[in-house]
Amino acid sequence: MAGQQRIYRQRIRSVQATKKITRAMELIAASRVVKARQAVERSTPYALALTRACSAVASYSDTEHLLTTERESPRRAAVLICTSDRGLAGSYSVNAIKKSAELIERLQNEGKEVVPYLVGRKAVSYYKFRRRDYAAEWSGFTDSPRFEDAKEIGERLVEEFTKGSDEGGVDEVHVVYTQFRSMVTQEPRDLRLLPLEVVSADEAGEEQVHGPLPLYDFEPNPAEVLDALLPKYITARIYNCLLQSAASELAARQRAMKSATDNAEDLIRTYTRLANQARQAEITQEISEIVGGASALAEA
């Protein structure tokens, strides 16, 4: 009985130590997710303004641009997959990888060769463990992305798209990320960036702008306007996707750590009850031995 009590006490101390860690991680995620949500709210108006500007150029001019023209018989497609650098975030990275697998299967069924680009160590580990090829990887910033990180990724994707499949590049660029809707709802999504597919505000999860678009006058000409706007548009959209993924990761980690803390409290209560039962059984056994010895002495 004493051995059982010792085992239960050791388990209680171990679970209490784990509970302290999960509770601390929950509080850290809760404090950081607020900043991540604010960053998403700040970046969305800029991305929406660039989307409307690109839509205006594409709608009110007859200029054909490399980044807006659908290519005949596209053969290669790039897929940017946004996951996390760290674990303990529930099924956040798994859901993003599943969504990317669905997109890759759809593109392959269309006869396109898929070239993955990975963001986050979880995606890199997933591909390395399964010995799958990928073109490039970026990591170390998934929970707090910077604009410079998005710019680096955007420049690489635009460069590959500009070369085209004939020169070893790609004909399409897709992004798989996790859209932050609320603290309890994060939705994995895929988005085609290139050729430019202007996404409506409803589809982007942004506020719908009603009414007709204003008339535009493009100077010096629509082609140069597109040359200046589209790289900024791509970078802004990628940056917004990274921020959405970061907020989703932190929200998922907060929920996962809260669940782990609650489970630790349940285990502590269970082990405490078992330790008390073992102690009571030991006391009962000692009393029975004393009574039995006293009875034997009395009879003797």
N, C-alpha and C positions, 0 to 999 in steps of 0.2 A: 504493500500500500504506500509506504514511504517513497518507493521508487516511482510509482505512478504520479504522486504529487510533485515530485521533482521534475518529471518530464512535462507535466502540465504547466508548471511555473516557468520552465525554460521556453515553452512554446508561447506563453503569454508575453514574456519579455521580447521574444523575437517578433511577434505580431505588433507589439506596441512600438518597436523601433521602425517597422515597416510603415505603420500608421503615421508616424511623425514625418517620414519622407513623403508619403503620398499627400498628406495634408499640406505640407510646404509647397509641393509642386502644384497642388490645386490653387493655392493662394497666389502663387507666382503667375500661373496661367490666367487667373481671374483678373489680376492687375494689368497684365500685358494685352489681354484681348480688348480692353477698352481703348488703348492706343491704336491697336490694329483696326478696330472699327472706325475710329476717327480718321485714320489714314485712308480707308476705303471711301468714306464719305467725302474727303477732300479731293481724291483723285477722280471720282466719278464725274463731276461737272466738266472737268477739262477733257476727259475722254469723250464725253457726250458732245462737247462743242467741236472737237476735231471730227467726230463722226458726222455731225451735221454739215461741217465745212466740206469734207470729202464727198458727202452725198450731194451737196449743191454743185460742186465742180463736175461730178459725174452726170448729174441730171440736166444741167443748163449749158453743157458744152458737148461738142461732138468729137472731142479729142480722145484718141485711143492711146492709152498709157500702158506700159509694160505691167504695172502692178494691178491694173483694173481689167485687163483683157483676158478673157477665158481662152486658154490654149487648146489647140486641136489635139485630140488624142493624148491627154496627159498620162505619163507613164510612171512618174515617181512622185511620192507625196511625203512631206516631212510632218512628223507628229511630235509636238513638244508636250511632254508629260510632266506635270507639276505634282510632286509629292513632298514629304517632309524629310528633314535630316535626322530627326530623332524619333524614337518610338513612344510608347506609353500614351498614344493618342487614339485609342480605340481602333476602329476600322477605317480611319481617315485615308491613309495611304492605300490600303487594300481596295477601297471603293474607287479611288482614282485610277489605280492600275486595271481594275476590272472594266471601267469605262473606256480606258485606252485600248484594252483588248477587243472590246466590241467595235470601236472605231477602226482599228487595224483590220479586223476581220471583214468589215464592210468595204474598206478600201481595197483589200486584196480580192474580194469577190468582184469588184469592178475592174480587175486586171491591173492594178497599180502596185508598184513596189513601194513598200513603206520604209522610211528612214527615221528611226526614233532619235529624238533629242531629249535628254533626261535632266530634270531639275530635282535635286534632293537625293540623299544617300540611300533612301529606301528603294527608289526606282533603280538606282545603280546596282545595289545589292541584288535586287530581283533579276536583273538582266545578266549580271555576272554569274550568279548561282546557276542559272539555266543556260549559260554559255550562248547567249544571244548577242548579236552585233548591234551596236548603236554608233551614231556619228559623233556626238559630243555630250559632255556632262557638265553641270554646274551645281555646286553645293556650298553649304556653309552659311546660307542667308535665308533659308526658307521661312523662319518665324519672324524675320525682320528684314524684308527685302528693301533694297535701295534702288533709286532710279538708275544709277550707273549699272547695276546688275541687269535690269530690264533692257537698257540700251545695248549692252554687250550681246545679250541674247538676240535682240531685234536685229542688230547689224549682221550677225552671223546668218540668221534666217533670210534676211533680205538679200544678202550676198549669194546664198545658195539658190534662192528663187530667181535672181537675175541671171545666173549662169544657165539655168534650164537643164533639163535631163540630158540633152545632147552633149553637154560639156561636164557632166557629172554632178549637176545640181538637182533641183527638184522643180516640179510644175505646180505644186500646191503646198500650202502650209496650214496645218491644223494645230490647235491648242486644246489640251485636256486639263482642266482645272476644277477646283471645287468652289462653287458659288456660295457665299455667305448670305443666308436669308435671315436667320435669327440664331440665338444662342443654342437652340435645340434642333435647328434644321440647317443642314449644309448639303447642297446638292451637287454631285459631280456632273460636269457639263463638257461638251466638246464644241469648239468654235472654229470655223474656217476663217483664217486671216487673209490669205492670199490664194488666188486672185481676190481682190477686195470684195468682200460680201458685206455690204452695209447692213448692220443689225438694227432692227427697230428698238425703240426704247423699252417696249414691253418685253421683248425677248432678252434684252440685256439686263432686265431686272431694275431698270431705271425709270424715272418719272417720265411719263408720256408727255411730249410737247405737242399741243394741239394747234390747229391753224395752219395756214399756208406758209411755206418757206418764203423768206424775203428774196427780192431780185438781187442778183449779184453781178458785179462788173469785175472781171479778172484782169489784173495787170501784173506783169507785162503780157502774159498769155496763159491760157488754162494749163498748157503742158508744164510750164515752169512752176505754176502754183501746185500742180500735182507732185512735181519733183520735190518741192519743199514740204508739202503736207503729209504725203503718205509715209515717209520714214518716221515722222513724228507720231502719226496715227498708230503705226505698228508698235512703236516703243510704248506709247501711252496705253494701248490695249494690253500688251504683255505685262506692263507694270501693274495695271488694274487687276489682271488675272493673278499675278503673284500676291498682291495685297489681299485679294479675296481668299486665296488659298491659305495665306498666313493667318487671317482671322478665323477661318474654318479649322485650321490645325489647332490653334490655341483654345477655341471653344470645345473641340473634341477632346483635347487633353484635359481641360477642366472637368468635363463630364466623366471621363474615364477615371481621373484621380479621385473625384468625389465618390464614384461607385466603389473604387478600391478602398477608400477610407471607411465607407459604410460597411463593406464586407469585413474589414479588419475589426471594426467595433463588434460585429456579430460574432466573429471568431473569438474575440477576447471574452465576450459574455459566455460563449459555449465552453471555452476552456476553464473559465472561472467556476462555472457550475460543476463541471466534471472534477475539478480539483477539490471543491467543497464536498462533493459526494465521496471522493476518495478519502478525504480527511475524516468525514463522518463515519465511513466504514472502518477506518483504522481505529477511531475512538471506540466504536461499538465492539470491535474485536478485542481491544485492550480491556474494556470493562468485562466482557464475557470471560476472558482469561483470568482476570482478578476474581470474579465471582466463582468461577469454577475451582480456582486454587483454594479460596476460602472454604468452599463446601467440602473439598477433599480433606483439608486440615481438620475441619469440624468433625467429619465422620471418623477420622483416625483417632 
